[in-house]
Amino acid sequence: MDKLEAVQKVLRFSVSALEWAQSKDMYFGDFDSHNVDDYDSGFAEIADEIIQRGLDEDILDDEEIDF
């Protein structure tokens, strides 16, 4: 799965990750295939943290991530 798919999966299945993202004024629809890799805008750091939270909560597995 690519980075966007990983972010979307975590936000769908983790209330804590979704609430954390919302506390940063980032919402599910704010992420797209371009900005999850855009470190200049700050979206990529948020996406990376969401993915890490998904790994920590066993929503994602290291083996399914392709980026």
C-alpha angles and dihedrals in degrees: 000000000000126000096266092051090050092051092048093048093052093046090051096050106030119069091185093053091046092050091047091052091047090052085060090050091251120130135187093262093050093073121083135162092270104046097046084072097039107105092173092066095044094240093109093057090050090047091050091052092048090052091048090051089051091053091047091051093046092243089121130036121212090234095060095055115094106187 
